[in-house]
Amino acid sequence: MNWEWFPTFGCSTSNRRIPHEPVFFGKRPGKAFSSTDQVMETNGTGGYVVKHSGACLCGRVRFEVDGVFESFYLCHCERCRKDTGSAHAANLFSASARLRWLSGEGCIRTFDFNSTGHVRSFCTVCGSALPNVQMDGALLVVPAGSLDTDVPIQPQGHIYCSRKANWDTALEAVPRFEELPEEE
């Protein structure tokens, strides 16, 4: 097993570290990709670069990420729940991928909660979560929902489950609807 260590991604002020191992679901660099998958481009040296694209909700901010994501976690800490207004944040992490802003860079703001390292970047027009670079440029954090291309890995786990919302239990048993439920 290949263990690498990343800090807690700003979810806590503790110094605990979280192990990760990439988990792919049938698509690895070098295999065929469909038009809805991330784009494979030659890098000029005979190899390929995985390219992901994304945007905010209003479309003013657009970006590309060149490279692979090493990990994907769903964080249930209070800060991530406040950031997203949901049960958890869903963030992709990479120590090697590169972020490139295509448009709207002037609409991006970054918030570091009380200088704790809990960092969130967002569009100032629509409020959508956007990628950010943390740990003095060593770690790229990409909100999974900000990508327009398919997410190439499955989440490796739920973290900070001891701090999840009281209503976040047995959600897989809640009825599912393809769209809005029918009115009665």
Summary of the structure (lengths in Angstrom):
residues: 184
radius of gyration: 17.2
end to end distance: 52.6
largest distance: 61.1
contacts: 482
relative contact order: 0.22
helix: 12%
strand: 37%
